[in-house]
Amino acid sequence: MFRTYFINARGDEALGSTWSYLDMTALGRQETWEDSPEGYPRTPPYEWWNWHDEYGAPEPADA
């Protein structure tokens, strides 16, 4: 087993919020100010989440 990433003690405390973790991912937040390379998916900011009251009506299961 090869360890590729390691944090000990309180090393990840500075990361803090969900947004801090998203900033470290390959696609980031996909905001308009980010300079993403060609071919990276570009979606409108903050449209990747679905609020529970915006889900469609569930389809009935076959009996």
mmJSON file of the N, C-alpha and C atoms, coordinates in Angstrom:
{"data_MODEL":{"atom_site":{
"group_PDB":["ATOM","ATOM","ATOM","ATOM","ATOM","ATOM","ATOM","ATOM","ATOM","ATOM","ATOM","ATOM","ATOM","ATOM","ATOM","ATOM","ATOM","ATOM","ATOM","ATOM","ATOM","ATOM","ATOM","ATOM","ATOM","ATOM","ATOM","ATOM","ATOM","ATOM","ATOM","ATOM","ATOM","ATOM","ATOM","ATOM","ATOM","ATOM","ATOM","ATOM","ATOM","ATOM","ATOM","ATOM","ATOM","ATOM","ATOM","ATOM","ATOM","ATOM","ATOM","ATOM","ATOM","ATOM","ATOM","ATOM","ATOM","ATOM","ATOM","ATOM","ATOM","ATOM","ATOM","ATOM","ATOM","ATOM","ATOM","ATOM","ATOM","ATOM","ATOM","ATOM","ATOM","ATOM","ATOM","ATOM","ATOM","ATOM","ATOM","ATOM","ATOM","ATOM","ATOM","ATOM","ATOM","ATOM","ATOM","ATOM","ATOM","ATOM","ATOM","ATOM","ATOM","ATOM","ATOM","ATOM","ATOM","ATOM","ATOM","ATOM","ATOM","ATOM","ATOM","ATOM","ATOM","ATOM","ATOM","ATOM","ATOM","ATOM","ATOM","ATOM","ATOM","ATOM","ATOM","ATOM","ATOM","ATOM","ATOM","ATOM","ATOM","ATOM","ATOM","ATOM","ATOM","ATOM","ATOM","ATOM","ATOM","ATOM","ATOM","ATOM","ATOM","ATOM","ATOM","ATOM","ATOM","ATOM","ATOM","ATOM","ATOM","ATOM","ATOM","ATOM","ATOM","ATOM","ATOM","ATOM","ATOM","ATOM","ATOM","ATOM","ATOM","ATOM","ATOM","ATOM","ATOM","ATOM","ATOM","ATOM","ATOM","ATOM","ATOM","ATOM","ATOM","ATOM","ATOM","ATOM","ATOM","ATOM","ATOM","ATOM","ATOM","ATOM","ATOM","ATOM","ATOM","ATOM","ATOM","ATOM","ATOM","ATOM","ATOM","ATOM","ATOM","ATOM","ATOM","ATOM","ATOM"],
"id":[1,2,3,4,5,6,7,8,9,10,11,12,13,14,15,16,17,18,19,20,21,22,23,24,25,26,27,28,29,30,31,32,33,34,35,36,37,38,39,40,41,42,43,44,45,46,47,48,49,50,51,52,53,54,55,56,57,58,59,60,61,62,63,64,65,66,67,68,69,70,71,72,73,74,75,76,77,78,79,80,81,82,83,84,85,86,87,88,89,90,91,92,93,94,95,96,97,98,99,100,101,102,103,104,105,106,107,108,109,110,111,112,113,114,115,116,117,118,119,120,121,122,123,124,125,126,127,128,129,130,131,132,133,134,135,136,137,138,139,140,141,142,143,144,145,146,147,148,149,150,151,152,153,154,155,156,157,158,159,160,161,162,163,164,165,166,167,168,169,170,171,172,173,174,175,176,177,178,179,180,181,182,183,184,185,186,187,188,189],
"type_symbol":["N","C","C","N","C","C","N","C","C","N","C","C","N","C","C","N","C","C","N","C","C","N","C","C","N","C","C","N","C","C","N","C","C","N","C","C","N","C","C","N","C","C","N","C","C","N","C","C","N","C","C","N","C","C","N","C","C","N","C","C","N","C","C","N","C","C","N","C","C","N","C","C","N","C","C","N","C","C","N","C","C","N","C","C","N","C","C","N","C","C","N","C","C","N","C","C","N","C","C","N","C","C","N","C","C","N","C","C","N","C","C","N","C","C","N","C","C","N","C","C","N","C","C","N","C","C","N","C","C","N","C","C","N","C","C","N","C","C","N","C","C","N","C","C","N","C","C","N","C","C","N","C","C","N","C","C","N","C","C","N","C","C","N","C","C","N","C","C","N","C","C","N","C","C","N","C","C","N","C","C","N","C","C","N","C","C","N","C","C"],
"label_atom_id":["N","CA","C","N","CA","C","N","CA","C","N","CA","C","N","CA","C","N","CA","C","N","CA","C","N","CA","C","N","CA","C","N","CA","C","N","CA","C","N","CA","C","N","CA","C","N","CA","C","N","CA","C","N","CA","C","N","CA","C","N","CA","C","N","CA","C","N","CA","C","N","CA","C","N","CA","C","N","CA","C","N","CA","C","N","CA","C","N","CA","C","N","CA","C","N","CA","C","N","CA","C","N","CA","C","N","CA","C","N","CA","C","N","CA","C","N","CA","C","N","CA","C","N","CA","C","N","CA","C","N","CA","C","N","CA","C","N","CA","C","N","CA","C","N","CA","C","N","CA","C","N","CA","C","N","CA","C","N","CA","C","N","CA","C","N","CA","C","N","CA","C","N","CA","C","N","CA","C","N","CA","C","N","CA","C","N","CA","C","N","CA","C","N","CA","C","N","CA","C","N","CA","C","N","CA","C","N","CA","C","N","CA","C","N","CA","C","N","CA","C"],
"label_alt_id":[null,null,null,null,null,null,null,null,null,null,null,null,null,null,null,null,null,null,null,null,null,null,null,null,null,null,null,null,null,null,null,null,null,null,null,null,null,null,null,null,null,null,null,null,null,null,null,null,null,null,null,null,null,null,null,null,null,null,null,null,null,null,null,null,null,null,null,null,null,null,null,null,null,null,null,null,null,null,null,null,null,null,null,null,null,null,null,null,null,null,null,null,null,null,null,null,null,null,null,null,null,null,null,null,null,null,null,null,null,null,null,null,null,null,null,null,null,null,null,null,null,null,null,null,null,null,null,null,null,null,null,null,null,null,null,null,null,null,null,null,null,null,null,null,null,null,null,null,null,null,null,null,null,null,null,null,null,null,null,null,null,null,null,null,null,null,null,null,null,null,null,null,null,null,null,null,null,null,null,null,null,null,null,null,null,null,null,null,null],
"label_comp_id":["MET","MET","MET","PHE","PHE","PHE","ARG","ARG","ARG","THR","THR","THR","TYR","TYR","TYR","PHE","PHE","PHE","ILE","ILE","ILE","ASN","ASN","ASN","ALA","ALA","ALA","ARG","ARG","ARG","GLY","GLY","GLY","ASP","ASP","ASP","GLU","GLU","GLU","ALA","ALA","ALA","LEU","LEU","LEU","GLY","GLY","GLY","SER","SER","SER","THR","THR","THR","TRP","TRP","TRP","SER","SER","SER","TYR","TYR","TYR","LEU","LEU","LEU","ASP","ASP","ASP","MET","MET","MET","THR","THR","THR","ALA","ALA","ALA","LEU","LEU","LEU","GLY","GLY","GLY","ARG","ARG","ARG","GLN","GLN","GLN","GLU","GLU","GLU","THR","THR","THR","TRP","TRP","TRP","GLU","GLU","GLU","ASP","ASP","ASP","SER","SER","SER","PRO","PRO","PRO","GLU","GLU","GLU","GLY","GLY","GLY","TYR","TYR","TYR","PRO","PRO","PRO","ARG","ARG","ARG","THR","THR","THR","PRO","PRO","PRO","PRO","PRO","PRO","TYR","TYR","TYR","GLU","GLU","GLU","TRP","TRP","TRP","TRP","TRP","TRP","ASN","ASN","ASN","TRP","TRP","TRP","HIS","HIS","HIS","ASP","ASP","ASP","GLU","GLU","GLU","TYR","TYR","TYR","GLY","GLY","GLY","ALA","ALA","ALA","PRO","PRO","PRO","GLU","GLU","GLU","PRO","PRO","PRO","ALA","ALA","ALA","ASP","ASP","ASP","ALA","ALA","ALA"],
"label_asym_id":["A","A","A","A","A","A","A","A","A","A","A","A","A","A","A","A","A","A","A","A","A","A","A","A","A","A","A","A","A","A","A","A","A","A","A","A","A","A","A","A","A","A","A","A","A","A","A","A","A","A","A","A","A","A","A","A","A","A","A","A","A","A","A","A","A","A","A","A","A","A","A","A","A","A","A","A","A","A","A","A","A","A","A","A","A","A","A","A","A","A","A","A","A","A","A","A","A","A","A","A","A","A","A","A","A","A","A","A","A","A","A","A","A","A","A","A","A","A","A","A","A","A","A","A","A","A","A","A","A","A","A","A","A","A","A","A","A","A","A","A","A","A","A","A","A","A","A","A","A","A","A","A","A","A","A","A","A","A","A","A","A","A","A","A","A","A","A","A","A","A","A","A","A","A","A","A","A","A","A","A","A","A","A","A","A","A","A","A","A"],
"label_entity_id":["1","1","1","1","1","1","1","1","1","1","1","1","1","1","1","1","1","1","1","1","1","1","1","1","1","1","1","1","1","1","1","1","1","1","1","1","1","1","1","1","1","1","1","1","1","1","1","1","1","1","1","1","1","1","1","1","1","1","1","1","1","1","1","1","1","1","1","1","1","1","1","1","1","1","1","1","1","1","1","1","1","1","1","1","1","1","1","1","1","1","1","1","1","1","1","1","1","1","1","1","1","1","1","1","1","1","1","1","1","1","1","1","1","1","1","1","1","1","1","1","1","1","1","1","1","1","1","1","1","1","1","1","1","1","1","1","1","1","1","1","1","1","1","1","1","1","1","1","1","1","1","1","1","1","1","1","1","1","1","1","1","1","1","1","1","1","1","1","1","1","1","1","1","1","1","1","1","1","1","1","1","1","1","1","1","1","1","1","1"],
"label_seq_id":[1,1,1,2,2,2,3,3,3,4,4,4,5,5,5,6,6,6,7,7,7,8,8,8,9,9,9,10,10,10,11,11,11,12,12,12,13,13,13,14,14,14,15,15,15,16,16,16,17,17,17,18,18,18,19,19,19,20,20,20,21,21,21,22,22,22,23,23,23,24,24,24,25,25,25,26,26,26,27,27,27,28,28,28,29,29,29,30,30,30,31,31,31,32,32,32,33,33,33,34,34,34,35,35,35,36,36,36,37,37,37,38,38,38,39,39,39,40,40,40,41,41,41,42,42,42,43,43,43,44,44,44,45,45,45,46,46,46,47,47,47,48,48,48,49,49,49,50,50,50,51,51,51,52,52,52,53,53,53,54,54,54,55,55,55,56,56,56,57,57,57,58,58,58,59,59,59,60,60,60,61,61,61,62,62,62,63,63,63],
"pdbx_PDB_ins_code":[null,null,null,null,null,null,null,null,null,null,null,null,null,null,null,null,null,null,null,null,null,null,null,null,null,null,null,null,null,null,null,null,null,null,null,null,null,null,null,null,null,null,null,null,null,null,null,null,null,null,null,null,null,null,null,null,null,null,null,null,null,null,null,null,null,null,null,null,null,null,null,null,null,null,null,null,null,null,null,null,null,null,null,null,null,null,null,null,null,null,null,null,null,null,null,null,null,null,null,null,null,null,null,null,null,null,null,null,null,null,null,null,null,null,null,null,null,null,null,null,null,null,null,null,null,null,null,null,null,null,null,null,null,null,null,null,null,null,null,null,null,null,null,null,null,null,null,null,null,null,null,null,null,null,null,null,null,null,null,null,null,null,null,null,null,null,null,null,null,null,null,null,null,null,null,null,null,null,null,null,null,null,null,null,null,null,null,null,null],
"Cartn_x":[0.846,0.0,0.899,0.598,1.367,0.489,0.948,0.178,0.469,-0.57,-0.37,-0.678,-1.405,-1.782,-1.906,-1.416,-1.423,-1.581,-2.463,-2.633,-2.69,-1.984,-2.069,-2.429,-2.728,-3.104,-4.292,-4.148,-5.248,-4.933,-4.281,-3.809,-4.886,-6.065,-7.126,-8.083,-7.77,-8.656,-8.82,-7.767,-7.829,-8.759,-9.063,-9.928,-11.333,-11.846,-13.09,-14.354,-14.812,-16.154,-16.161,-17.369,-17.549,-16.904,-17.0,-16.45,-14.934,-14.292,-12.839,-12.457,-13.244,-12.969,-13.251,-14.313,-14.609,-13.506,-12.92,-11.846,-10.64,-10.466,-9.317,-9.591,-10.835,-11.158,-10.771,-10.75,-10.321,-11.233,-12.526,-13.459,-13.782,-13.399,-13.652,-15.13,-15.462,-16.858,-17.552,-16.806,-17.317,-18.003,-17.401,-17.944,-17.414,-18.07,-17.713,-16.327,-15.829,-14.506,-13.377,-13.684,-12.64,-12.19,-10.931,-10.35,-10.183,-11.243,-11.203,-10.665,-9.892,-9.365,-10.477,-10.18,-11.135,-11.495,-12.759,-13.209,-13.748,-13.493,-14.049,-15.524,-16.359,-17.783,-18.006,-18.799,-19.126,-20.633,-21.048,-22.468,-22.693,-23.908,-24.182,-23.908,-23.356,-23.004,-24.205,-23.967,-24.925,-26.215,-26.168,-27.349,-27.172,-26.131,-25.885,-26.582,-27.181,-27.889,-29.393,-30.113,-31.57,-32.14,-32.95,-33.633,-34.745,-35.031,-36.01,-37.387,-37.747,-39.069,-39.087,-37.964,-37.92,-37.837,-37.872,-37.859,-39.184,-39.157,-40.394,-41.21,-42.448,-43.315,-42.804,-42.801,-42.325,-43.269,-42.682,-43.507,-43.953,-45.206,-45.689,-44.948,-44.687,-44.01,-44.995,-44.497,-45.36,-45.68,-46.929,-47.357,-46.972],
"Cartn_y":[-1.16,0.0,1.234,2.167,3.395,4.564,5.329,6.468,7.673,8.168,9.289,10.633,10.618,11.871,11.624,12.534,12.301,13.619,13.616,14.753,14.182,14.821,14.359,15.526,15.188,16.166,16.996,18.313,19.179,19.819,19.066,19.593,20.01,19.408,19.792,20.824,21.338,22.304,23.576,23.988,25.219,25.086,23.862,23.679,24.179,23.85,24.445,23.968,24.651,24.431,23.541,23.25,22.488,23.192,24.509,25.279,25.148,25.04,24.856,23.531,22.493,21.2,21.239,21.904,22.016,22.755,23.743,24.5,23.627,22.523,21.646,20.563,20.399,19.352,19.776,18.814,19.09,20.096,19.996,20.907,22.131,22.137,23.294,23.57,24.823,25.221,25.45,25.546,25.857,27.212,28.178,29.53,30.283,31.388,32.13,32.737,33.038,33.648,32.648,31.352,30.337,30.169,29.897,29.718,28.229,27.597,26.161,25.904,24.838,24.506,24.113,24.171,23.734,22.272,21.934,20.567,20.267,21.132,20.93,21.316,20.564,20.914,22.285,23.091,24.428,24.492,24.526,24.643,25.956,26.477,27.698,27.467,28.456,28.273,27.907,26.992,26.61,26.021,25.409,24.715,23.207,22.745,21.315,20.687,21.474,20.882,20.949,20.023,19.979,20.087,21.092,21.212,20.178,19.677,18.601,18.992,20.259,20.657,20.934,20.76,20.941,19.611,18.495,17.193,16.993,16.211,15.871,14.893,14.714,13.772,12.355,11.53,10.152,9.369,8.516,7.684,6.455,6.037,4.867,3.604,2.748,1.484,0.505,-0.326,-1.353,-2.409,-2.863,-3.838,-5.226],
"Cartn_z":[0.0,0.0,0.0,-0.872,-0.975,-0.555,0.393,0.882,-0.012,-0.682,-1.601,-0.962,0.151,0.786,2.276,3.087,4.522,5.27,6.246,7.155,8.561,9.49,10.872,11.783,13.015,14.038,13.54,13.503,13.082,11.731,10.869,9.601,8.626,8.708,7.772,8.361,9.517,10.159,9.329,8.646,7.86,6.662,6.257,5.096,5.381,6.524,6.979,6.309,5.295,4.768,3.527,3.076,1.847,0.672,0.635,-0.484,-0.536,0.598,0.619,-0.028,0.23,-0.382,-1.88,-2.291,-3.719,-4.461,-3.826,-4.466,-4.776,-4.058,-4.283,-5.315,-5.746,-6.709,-8.115,-9.013,-10.388,-11.085,-10.876,-11.542,-10.707,-9.467,-8.611,-8.435,-8.264,-8.094,-9.423,-10.493,-11.827,-11.843,-11.198,-11.22,-12.434,-12.77,-13.977,-13.893,-12.714,-12.577,-12.702,-12.656,-12.755,-14.202,-14.383,-15.707,-15.966,-16.458,-16.714,-18.117,-18.288,-19.613,-20.581,-21.862,-22.878,-22.643,-22.854,-22.677,-21.295,-20.326,-18.992,-19.025,-18.325,-18.316,-17.699,-18.349,-17.846,-17.648,-16.418,-16.106,-15.385,-15.433,-14.678,-13.192,-12.508,-11.099,-10.225,-9.322,-8.28,-8.83,-9.994,-10.507,-10.435,-9.736,-9.647,-8.457,-7.595,-6.46,-6.706,-6.109,-6.203,-4.801,-4.593,-3.311,-3.261,-2.083,-1.953,-2.467,-2.404,-2.882,-4.382,-5.069,-6.517,-7.259,-6.536,-7.19,-7.903,-8.948,-9.629,-8.798,-9.181,-8.471,-8.704,-7.675,-7.859,-8.757,-9.577,-10.444,-9.66,-9.858,-9.105,-9.54,-8.575,-8.859,-9.477,-10.39,-10.987,-9.935,-9.953,-8.942,-9.282],
"occupancy":[1.0,1.0,1.0,1.0,1.0,1.0,1.0,1.0,1.0,1.0,1.0,1.0,1.0,1.0,1.0,1.0,1.0,1.0,1.0,1.0,1.0,1.0,1.0,1.0,1.0,1.0,1.0,1.0,1.0,1.0,1.0,1.0,1.0,1.0,1.0,1.0,1.0,1.0,1.0,1.0,1.0,1.0,1.0,1.0,1.0,1.0,1.0,1.0,1.0,1.0,1.0,1.0,1.0,1.0,1.0,1.0,1.0,1.0,1.0,1.0,1.0,1.0,1.0,1.0,1.0,1.0,1.0,1.0,1.0,1.0,1.0,1.0,1.0,1.0,1.0,1.0,1.0,1.0,1.0,1.0,1.0,1.0,1.0,1.0,1.0,1.0,1.0,1.0,1.0,1.0,1.0,1.0,1.0,1.0,1.0,1.0,1.0,1.0,1.0,1.0,1.0,1.0,1.0,1.0,1.0,1.0,1.0,1.0,1.0,1.0,1.0,1.0,1.0,1.0,1.0,1.0,1.0,1.0,1.0,1.0,1.0,1.0,1.0,1.0,1.0,1.0,1.0,1.0,1.0,1.0,1.0,1.0,1.0,1.0,1.0,1.0,1.0,1.0,1.0,1.0,1.0,1.0,1.0,1.0,1.0,1.0,1.0,1.0,1.0,1.0,1.0,1.0,1.0,1.0,1.0,1.0,1.0,1.0,1.0,1.0,1.0,1.0,1.0,1.0,1.0,1.0,1.0,1.0,1.0,1.0,1.0,1.0,1.0,1.0,1.0,1.0,1.0,1.0,1.0,1.0,1.0,1.0,1.0,1.0,1.0,1.0,1.0,1.0,1.0],
"B_iso_or_equiv":[0.0,0.0,0.0,0.0,0.0,0.0,0.0,0.0,0.0,0.0,0.0,0.0,0.0,0.0,0.0,0.0,0.0,0.0,0.0,0.0,0.0,0.0,0.0,0.0,0.0,0.0,0.0,0.0,0.0,0.0,0.0,0.0,0.0,0.0,0.0,0.0,0.0,0.0,0.0,0.0,0.0,0.0,0.0,0.0,0.0,0.0,0.0,0.0,0.0,0.0,0.0,0.0,0.0,0.0,0.0,0.0,0.0,0.0,0.0,0.0,0.0,0.0,0.0,0.0,0.0,0.0,0.0,0.0,0.0,0.0,0.0,0.0,0.0,0.0,0.0,0.0,0.0,0.0,0.0,0.0,0.0,0.0,0.0,0.0,0.0,0.0,0.0,0.0,0.0,0.0,0.0,0.0,0.0,0.0,0.0,0.0,0.0,0.0,0.0,0.0,0.0,0.0,0.0,0.0,0.0,0.0,0.0,0.0,0.0,0.0,0.0,0.0,0.0,0.0,0.0,0.0,0.0,0.0,0.0,0.0,0.0,0.0,0.0,0.0,0.0,0.0,0.0,0.0,0.0,0.0,0.0,0.0,0.0,0.0,0.0,0.0,0.0,0.0,0.0,0.0,0.0,0.0,0.0,0.0,0.0,0.0,0.0,0.0,0.0,0.0,0.0,0.0,0.0,0.0,0.0,0.0,0.0,0.0,0.0,0.0,0.0,0.0,0.0,0.0,0.0,0.0,0.0,0.0,0.0,0.0,0.0,0.0,0.0,0.0,0.0,0.0,0.0,0.0,0.0,0.0,0.0,0.0,0.0,0.0,0.0,0.0,0.0,0.0,0.0],
"pdbx_formal_charge":[null,null,null,null,null,null,null,null,null,null,null,null,null,null,null,null,null,null,null,null,null,null,null,null,null,null,null,null,null,null,null,null,null,null,null,null,null,null,null,null,null,null,null,null,null,null,null,null,null,null,null,null,null,null,null,null,null,null,null,null,null,null,null,null,null,null,null,null,null,null,null,null,null,null,null,null,null,null,null,null,null,null,null,null,null,null,null,null,null,null,null,null,null,null,null,null,null,null,null,null,null,null,null,null,null,null,null,null,null,null,null,null,null,null,null,null,null,null,null,null,null,null,null,null,null,null,null,null,null,null,null,null,null,null,null,null,null,null,null,null,null,null,null,null,null,null,null,null,null,null,null,null,null,null,null,null,null,null,null,null,null,null,null,null,null,null,null,null,null,null,null,null,null,null,null,null,null,null,null,null,null,null,null,null,null,null,null,null,null],
"auth_seq_id":[1,1,1,2,2,2,3,3,3,4,4,4,5,5,5,6,6,6,7,7,7,8,8,8,9,9,9,10,10,10,11,11,11,12,12,12,13,13,13,14,14,14,15,15,15,16,16,16,17,17,17,18,18,18,19,19,19,20,20,20,21,21,21,22,22,22,23,23,23,24,24,24,25,25,25,26,26,26,27,27,27,28,28,28,29,29,29,30,30,30,31,31,31,32,32,32,33,33,33,34,34,34,35,35,35,36,36,36,37,37,37,38,38,38,39,39,39,40,40,40,41,41,41,42,42,42,43,43,43,44,44,44,45,45,45,46,46,46,47,47,47,48,48,48,49,49,49,50,50,50,51,51,51,52,52,52,53,53,53,54,54,54,55,55,55,56,56,56,57,57,57,58,58,58,59,59,59,60,60,60,61,61,61,62,62,62,63,63,63],
"auth_comp_id":["MET","MET","MET","PHE","PHE","PHE","ARG","ARG","ARG","THR","THR","THR","TYR","TYR","TYR","PHE","PHE","PHE","ILE","ILE","ILE","ASN","ASN","ASN","ALA","ALA","ALA","ARG","ARG","ARG","GLY","GLY","GLY","ASP","ASP","ASP","GLU","GLU","GLU","ALA","ALA","ALA","LEU","LEU","LEU","GLY","GLY","GLY","SER","SER","SER","THR","THR","THR","TRP","TRP","TRP","SER","SER","SER","TYR","TYR","TYR","LEU","LEU","LEU","ASP","ASP","ASP","MET","MET","MET","THR","THR","THR","ALA","ALA","ALA","LEU","LEU","LEU","GLY","GLY","GLY","ARG","ARG","ARG","GLN","GLN","GLN","GLU","GLU","GLU","THR","THR","THR","TRP","TRP","TRP","GLU","GLU","GLU","ASP","ASP","ASP","SER","SER","SER","PRO","PRO","PRO","GLU","GLU","GLU","GLY","GLY","GLY","TYR","TYR","TYR","PRO","PRO","PRO","ARG","ARG","ARG","THR","THR","THR","PRO","PRO","PRO","PRO","PRO","PRO","TYR","TYR","TYR","GLU","GLU","GLU","TRP","TRP","TRP","TRP","TRP","TRP","ASN","ASN","ASN","TRP","TRP","TRP","HIS","HIS","HIS","ASP","ASP","ASP","GLU","GLU","GLU","TYR","TYR","TYR","GLY","GLY","GLY","ALA","ALA","ALA","PRO","PRO","PRO","GLU","GLU","GLU","PRO","PRO","PRO","ALA","ALA","ALA","ASP","ASP","ASP","ALA","ALA","ALA"],
"auth_asym_id":["A","A","A","A","A","A","A","A","A","A","A","A","A","A","A","A","A","A","A","A","A","A","A","A","A","A","A","A","A","A","A","A","A","A","A","A","A","A","A","A","A","A","A","A","A","A","A","A","A","A","A","A","A","A","A","A","A","A","A","A","A","A","A","A","A","A","A","A","A","A","A","A","A","A","A","A","A","A","A","A","A","A","A","A","A","A","A","A","A","A","A","A","A","A","A","A","A","A","A","A","A","A","A","A","A","A","A","A","A","A","A","A","A","A","A","A","A","A","A","A","A","A","A","A","A","A","A","A","A","A","A","A","A","A","A","A","A","A","A","A","A","A","A","A","A","A","A","A","A","A","A","A","A","A","A","A","A","A","A","A","A","A","A","A","A","A","A","A","A","A","A","A","A","A","A","A","A","A","A","A","A","A","A","A","A","A","A","A","A"],
"auth_atom_id":["N","CA","C","N","CA","C","N","CA","C","N","CA","C","N","CA","C","N","CA","C","N","CA","C","N","CA","C","N","CA","C","N","CA","C","N","CA","C","N","CA","C","N","CA","C","N","CA","C","N","CA","C","N","CA","C","N","CA","C","N","CA","C","N","CA","C","N","CA","C","N","CA","C","N","CA","C","N","CA","C","N","CA","C","N","CA","C","N","CA","C","N","CA","C","N","CA","C","N","CA","C","N","CA","C","N","CA","C","N","CA","C","N","CA","C","N","CA","C","N","CA","C","N","CA","C","N","CA","C","N","CA","C","N","CA","C","N","CA","C","N","CA","C","N","CA","C","N","CA","C","N","CA","C","N","CA","C","N","CA","C","N","CA","C","N","CA","C","N","CA","C","N","CA","C","N","CA","C","N","CA","C","N","CA","C","N","CA","C","N","CA","C","N","CA","C","N","CA","C","N","CA","C","N","CA","C","N","CA","C","N","CA","C","N","CA","C","N","CA","C"],
"pdbx_PDB_model_num":[1,1,1,1,1,1,1,1,1,1,1,1,1,1,1,1,1,1,1,1,1,1,1,1,1,1,1,1,1,1,1,1,1,1,1,1,1,1,1,1,1,1,1,1,1,1,1,1,1,1,1,1,1,1,1,1,1,1,1,1,1,1,1,1,1,1,1,1,1,1,1,1,1,1,1,1,1,1,1,1,1,1,1,1,1,1,1,1,1,1,1,1,1,1,1,1,1,1,1,1,1,1,1,1,1,1,1,1,1,1,1,1,1,1,1,1,1,1,1,1,1,1,1,1,1,1,1,1,1,1,1,1,1,1,1,1,1,1,1,1,1,1,1,1,1,1,1,1,1,1,1,1,1,1,1,1,1,1,1,1,1,1,1,1,1,1,1,1,1,1,1,1,1,1,1,1,1,1,1,1,1,1,1,1,1,1,1,1,1]
}}}
